[in-house]
Amino acid sequence: MVRGIVTTPLVVARAEGARLWDVDGREYVDFAGGLGCQNTGHGFAAAAIHEQTDRYLHQCFMVTMYEPYVEVCRLLDETWPGEAETKSLLLNSGAEAVENAVKIARVATGRPSVVAFDHAFHGRTNLTMALTAKVVPYKQGFGPFAPEVYRAPAPYPYRGVSTDDALVALSHLFKQDVHPEQVACVVLEPVQGEGGFIPMPDDFPPRLKEVCEQHGILYVDDEVQSGVGRTGPVWAIEHYGVEPDLMVTGKSLGGGLPLAGVTGRAEVMDAVPPGGLGGTFGGNPVACAAAIAVLDEVRTEGFRERVAELGKRIRARLEDFVAQSHLLGDVRGLGPMLAIEFAEKTPELAGRVTAAARERGLVLLSCGIYGNVIRILVPLSIDDALLQRGLHLLEESLGDADAG
Ligand SMILES: Cc1ncc(COP(=O)(O)O)c(C=O)c1O
């Protein structure tokens, strides 16, 4: 295995709901969901996948059409966070989808530049590395990066950056580095994921949208990690009442299979001439069959209510942990997309917690530009008893790290 891929010693043999079993039969509570790809739980889409597997595996949508692709686009249109008539393009990964959103925004506006934000993560391809805001390990040595990418501060209240600060800095960027009429789009995660689970304050997305409208800039909403029910509503941007121009989806969309999408206002999506968009595997029929099952589930009232309830329960426990620890400084998130941040800007403590958790039978992830944030990406199908067990293991692991 190459050194560039970092993993853990856990070898999985089976998974179901929010549980994993390793090759020795030991059970784990899963608070990672394959990095946010199991919002509906391990195994949820298995029946839909089996059924599609018996029909056909692959056609390539550029060769022949097939219904699962069209149905996913229809569901993306139905769940679109706004009034516009939309169209969708399906792809394989979040990074590929972000790249395509930028391609589309450039053609639709005739402008070259893109604004991304502090703490952003948009992927590991060349253009998305340029958009991503963490040098080690994502960018170090991999340049030169795609040009015409500019970075503005994003609000981060815990570390003293407010909405006003971020917007003042954006107007400064427009004076200092790039004229707003050169900017095709801004790209923003409603809850920044890899960058530290930083939810945008209520007023930032709407005020950013106003700035975009003033200058003819398109608003690209990256929902790869925060979408597909992770925060309660199907799309996290719904918390903010902002209708984006383009929305990027991925991760849990395919229920564990690789699938991503770009959905956007029809006239923006159709700015690209025939043949300008595509790819061999994008919108693979089996992944689409899984996505239909997933989207049908996450848009139900029952799912949304359960997710809101999970959010309250997890937040209450995390607030207890922070109140009891002199090392932890912040609890934040939207719905159950929650995290705790160590006050110290170093990765050691969070690393100790995730290692201790694994020893105790809990799969847990850290994140953040300083690697000092513990995030919860638990499958949202988890029942109360298993959730309590997982939170108890997390509490014990925090204690281990503190003692260590
Ligand atoms: C917000 C966001 N955008 C894009 C990506 C890239 O997705 P992928 O790893 O599927 O290319 C990620 C992955 O973590 C993400 O969290």
The ligand as an SDF file (V2000), in Angstrom:
LIG
                    3D

 16 16  0  0  0  0  0  0  0  0999 V2000
  -17.4050   19.3810    0.9370 C   0  0  0  0  0  0  0  0  0  0  0  0
  -16.6570   18.4230    0.0770 C   0  0  0  0  0  0  0  0  0  0  0  0
  -16.5420   18.6580   -1.2350 N   0  0  0  0  0  0  0  0  0  0  0  0
  -15.8950   17.8050   -2.0480 C   0  0  0  0  0  0  0  0  0  0  0  0
  -15.3060   16.6580   -1.5570 C   0  0  0  0  0  0  0  0  0  0  0  0
  -14.5760   15.7340   -2.4940 C   0  0  0  0  0  0  0  0  0  0  0  0
  -15.3120   14.5690   -2.6440 O   0  0  0  0  0  0  0  0  0  0  0  0
  -14.5940   13.2120   -3.2030 P   0  0  0  0  0  0  0  0  0  0  0  0
  -13.6850   12.7500   -2.1340 O   0  0  0  0  0  0  0  0  0  0  0  0
  -15.7720   12.2930   -3.4500 O   0  0  0  0  0  0  0  0  0  0  0  0
  -13.9000   13.6090   -4.4500 O   0  0  0  0  0  0  0  0  0  0  0  0
  -15.4020   16.3660   -0.2050 C   0  0  0  0  0  0  0  0  0  0  0  0
  -14.7890   15.1420    0.3590 C   0  0  0  0  0  0  0  0  0  0  0  0
  -14.5780   15.0030    1.5430 O   0  0  0  0  0  0  0  0  0  0  0  0
  -16.1040   17.2670    0.6460 C   0  0  0  0  0  0  0  0  0  0  0  0
  -16.2090   17.0410    1.9620 O   0  0  0  0  0  0  0  0  0  0  0  0
  1  2  1  0
  2  3  1  0
  2 15  2  0
  3  4  2  0
  4  5  1  0
  5  6  1  0
  5 12  2  0
  6  7  1  0
  7  8  1  0
  8  9  2  0
  8 10  1  0
  8 11  1  0
 12 13  1  0
 12 15  1  0
 13 14  2  0
 15 16  1  0
M  END
$$$$
